[in-house]
Each structure stands twice: as C-alpha cells, then as structure tokens.
Amino acid sequence: MEKSKKPRRRGDSNEEGTSGFRVQTLFPGARGEKPDSSGKYTYNLHFSEAAKEKRARDRSRRRVFGVLWRIDMRILLSNDDGYFSPGIECLSKALSNEAEVMVVAPERDRSGVSNSLTLDRPLTLRRVANGFYYVNGTPTDCVHLAVTGIFDELPDMVVSGINLGPNMGDDTLYSGTVAAATEGYLLGIPSIAVSLCRKNEEHFETAARVALEIVRIVSGKKLGEPLLLNVNVPDVPYDRLRGWEVTRLGKRHRAENVIRSVTPRDEVVYWVGAAGPAQDAGEGTDFHAIARDCVSITPLQIDLTHNAQLPMVRGWFGP
C-alpha cells in the first residue's frame, strides 16, 4: 500500500472483508506503512460502497421504539470461546447488516480466565479468511488491544459472546465472556455480555436476535455513565421465549471438589470440578428468569466494596 499523503477517509481502502465493510491490514508495517511521530501505526475499518448504499436505502425504515437506528455505529465483538466459535459467527451475522462490526477474539478457548491481562509476553494479531481477527491472549487482551492499540476510532459498543453456556450468579467472576465486556466498560464504552444457557446448544439465532434488539435499544439511549449488561438467553426458539426480565445475580453453592487423575506417564493431575448448583435462585434472580424461559438482563458494576461492613471494619482499625 502506498504511503497516504492525506488523512484516510471512509471508503479509502483496498481490502474487503466478508461482513460488508472494507478493512485495512492490522499488521504493523506489513504493507510499508510508516508510524506517526509518536511511533504508532494508524489503522482504519470502512464500509464498502455496497454496504453504505444498502444502509442509505434502509435508513428511512429503521426505527426502534421511536429512535432512529444508528447506521454508522461501530461494534467490537469478542468472546472467550475463540474466534472459531459458532456463537460469535452467528452474532456477527446478526449485527453486521445494521452496524459496522469488528471481530477480535482469542485464538483458542479461554473460558474461565476472568479479567486476566497477558503481561509476560507480547501479543500477536492475525486475520482469518472470514475477516475475523484473533489474538494469542485472553478476552480482556482482545478488547484492550482493539480499543487502545489498533483502531483509529473507538467503537460505540462492545458485545461479547455468544457464550456457549450460562454466566449467572458467581459465574460472572470467572467468565471470560463477561470479562471482555467488562474491559470495554472500564474503557468507557457501553458493553454487553451475551450467553446461551444451553440445553441442546441449538438456538444461537435466538441469542443473536435478542442481542440485536438490546443493542438497538441501548444505542438509542443517552447514557450518563458507561453501561455493563450481563445477558443470559434460554436455549429455545425465539417464539418460545416467555419475556425479558431485569434481574439481580443469584448465587451458587460451592463448586464440586477437584477430580484427581493419573496420566499414562504416571503423573498425578487434577481437573477443576463442576460449578455448584444454584443456591439463591428466587424470584428476581437470573437463575429464576432462565428457569422460566425468560431472557435475563443484569446491570453490573465493578465496585467490590462491601459497604455494609465499612463501619465494622473501621471499628477494628480506626477511622
């Protein structure tokens, strides 16, 4: 690619991705690009002309709850199941017809890694044939890398998922799916984590449709502060959903004990035991909503302060 002599504009690109928008390579210097005065490379993602024309035709028809859908919206997708997961592919297809979608996901399954960042080695970024990018790191790495080091414009929203399995109650502390959304939230971007509460692992399209509807609603609201939503969707056809509920997190019993095993080389190894069953699953919790085949939407926050214990602990250690 020849060195540009003026700022790149929307549509000034040479490479077309499969999701209906043009992308520029994300490998630093791969095409002879030069860094700016601060040593950083600039990368852009752009709509193709066909995609822009389609969005222009549809603009007058797309209204959701009286709010015009943002045709120029940019959404960053990630997950913890890996870039090859059927969940993220289904989610990308659902959102890419109405928004500019960027996918940056882990190169392999990173379930249960929580909010960990990779600090002991450099990260690499690669692109696959369908236009998705993958990182040899955690879900948090993916979102952090995309937002702070790759794209020249911040995404309007981060969506993580569709996770294969629920993320309810205590799961949210361990979940890489929730962690990817949390990183977006910490970077000041409205973020949504979407999980399919599997029975038969059949209805990703239900979760994708729910995610699209939530994105439409949230994108039309004026938010005074960043938003973090944890969404769990029953694994049933969309027309069998019994509604949506705004819930609080439930709680599980303690996890099962680790499972001891011996390898063919006579080495003792351990497998982490299964998550415990629901303990607090009463009305108003995410567990209760899913048991009734309702979508569960839980607003999350990151402040872990136990405010009710502040007076007691101050009494121990002084004001």
N, C-alpha and C positions, 0 to 999 in steps of 0.2 A: 504494500500500500504506500502510495506516495505521501510524503510529508505534507500535511494540510497547512496552507498559508492563512487560513482564517478559521474562526470557530466553527465546529461542526454543527449542522442544523438537522432537525428532524428529517429523516429520509436520506441523509448523505452517507450511505453505507453500501458495501459491496456484497454482503453475505446474507442470505435469507434463511431464517430458522423455520421449523415446522409448525410453530404456533402462530404464524401470521404476522410476525414482525421481523425487522432486519436487526441483525446483531453484528457487532464488531468483535474481533477476537479479543479474548481476555488474557492472553499470554503476553507478559511484558516484553516489548521489543520484538515479538515474533514476526512482525511484518516491517520491521525497520522503524517503528515509532520512536520518537525521541521524548525523553522525560521533560517536564517543565522545569522552571528554575528551582523548585523545591525538591526535584528528583522523583516526582510522581508521574505515572502514566495516566492518561485520561481515556476512559472507555465509554462508549455510548450504546444504548439499545434503542431501536427506532421501529416504528410501524412501517410495514411495506405499503406501497401506494394502494394495493388492492384492499388491504385491511382498513386503511384510512377512508377509502371510498365507501366501504360497507358500513363503517361506523357513522359516516355522514348521512347515509340513507336511513339508518335506523334511529338516528338521534331524536327525531321528532316523535317517535313512537315509544321510546323507552322512558317511562315514568314509573317510579315505585313509591307508593304511598305519597304521591304528590311531589316527590323530589326527583329532579332530573338525574338520571344515571350518569356518572362521570366517565365519558368516553375516553378521556385522556388519562385515566387512572393507571398507576403503575403498582403492581402487586408482586412482592417477592414471596416465592414458595420455597419451603424447606420441609424436612421431616426427620425422623430418626430411623426409619426402616430402610433407607438407602434410595438412591436415585432411580433404581430399577423397580421400586415398589409399585404395584398396581394402584395403590391409593393415591400417590402423588400424580401419576399419569392421568387418572380419572379426574382429579381436582384441577389439573392444568387444563384439560379439555373443557371443563365446565366454565372456567373463568376466562380463558383466552379469547372467547368470542366477544367478550364485552370489556376487556381490560388488557393492558399490556402486561404480560406475565413473564417473569424471570424465575427460573428454577435453579437453585443452588442447594444441593443436598449431599449428605455423606456418601462416600464410595461404597460403604457396606452397612449392614445393620448395626446401629449404635443405640439400641434400646437400653434404657436404664442408666444412661451416662449422666443424667441430670444436667446441671448447668456448667459442666466442666469445659475449660478452655485448654487448648494444647499449647504449652509454653516451653516444652523441652526439645522441640524440633521445628523446622519450617513447614509450612503447608503448601501443597500443590493444588492447582485448579485445572481441570480438564473438561473438555466438551465432548459429548457423545453425539451419535448421528441424529437423534431426535431433538437436538438443540439444548438439552439439559446440561448443566454443569455439575461436576461433583468434586468434593474436597476430601482429602485424606485426613479428616478430622471429625470433630463432634458436630452435632446440630448447632450448638452455640457458636462454634468456629465458623460454620457456614454463613450464618446470619451476620456475625460480626465482620467477617471478611467481605461479604457482599456490600454491607452498608457503609463500612468505614474505609474500604480499600479498593473497591472495584468500580462501582458505578458512579458516574458524574452527577447523577441526580438521585436524591433519596426516594425510596419507594413510598407510596402513600399508605401502604398497609403491608403487614407481614402475615401470611397464613401458613400454618404448619399442619401437615397431615397429608392425606387422611391416614391416621394411625390404625394399624391392624390390631385392635383390642382396645378395651376401655382405659380411660385415665380419669378415675374418680377417687374422691377421698384422698387417702395418703399417697396414692399413685402419683399425684401431681408433683411430689417432692423428688421422685426418682425419674420421672418421664423425660426423655429427650424431646418428645413432641412438644410438651409444654415448655421445655427449656428454650427451644428455638423461638417460640412466640414470646417468651419472657425476655430474651435478648433484644428482640425488636421493641418491646415495651420499655426496657431500660434505656434504649437509644432514642426514645421519644416518639415511637411510631405505633399507631393503633395496631394491635396484634390479636390473632385468633388461633387457637389450637383446636383441631378437629379430630375426633377419634370415633371409629366404628366399633360399637360394642358387640363383638362378633358372636354369632351363633353358628352360622354356616359360612361366613366370610363371603357372602354373595352380593350384598347390596351397597357397594361403594357408590353407585349412582345416587342412592338416597342421601348419603352423607355429602356428596358433592353438590347436590341440589340444595340441601339445607345450608351448606357453606356459602353458596352463591347468594341465597336470599339474605343471609346475615350480612355478607359483605355489602350488598345493595343498601340495606337499612343503615348500617354503621356509616357508610360513605356519605350518606345524606345528612348526617347529624353534625352539629357544631360541638366539638368536644373541648371542654375547658382544661382537660388533662389527658395524658395517654391512657389508653384503654387496653385491658388484657382479659380476653374471654376464653374460658375453657368449655368447649362444646363436645358433648357426647351424644351420639346418634344410635338408636336401636338398629340392629341388623335385620330390617324388614323392608318390604316395598314401601315406596313413599306414600301411597294411598292408604297404608295401614298404620301410619303414624297417628297417635291419638292427641297430638297437640305439642306445644312447646311450653316448657316451664323454666322460669328463672330460679335457680336453686342455690343452696349452700353446699359446701363439701361435706360429705359424710365421713365415716371413719371405718377402717378395717380392724379386725382382730390382728394380733401379731402374726407375722409370717410363719410359714412352716419351717421346721428345722432344716439345716443344710443336709444334703444327701451325700454320704461318703461312698466312694467307689475306688476300685483298684484297676489300673490300666494293664494291658498285656505286658508292659515292661515292669510290672510290679511296683508302680508308683501310686501312692495314695493321692486321690484328687477329691474335690468337693464341688457339688453343684448347689447353687443357691436354691432354697426351697420356694414353693409357690407362695403367692401373696395370700394373706389370710382372708377369710370370708368377711362380709360386711357386718359391722358391729352397730354403728349408728346409721340406720337406713330408713329412718322415719320420714313422715311427710315433710316435704320441703327440701329433702336432700337429693343429690344427684343419683344415688342408688335407687331411691324411691321412684323418681321420674323414669329412669330406664326400665325398671321392673314393670312399669305401666305402659311401656312402648311410647313414651314421650321423649322429645328432644330435651336434653338438659343443657342449660346455658348458665355458667357460673362466672361472675366477675371476680377476678383475682387481684391481690395486691402482694407486694414484696416485703412490706414492713413486718418483720417477725417478732417485734417487741411484744412481750406478754404484759400488756398494760395493767391488767388486774393485779399482777404480782409486784408492780413497782413499789407501792407503799410498804409491803412486807420486806422486800429486799433492801429498801432504803433504811428500814429499821435495823437491819443487820449491820450495814456498812456505813451508815451516816447519810446525811442529805446529799 
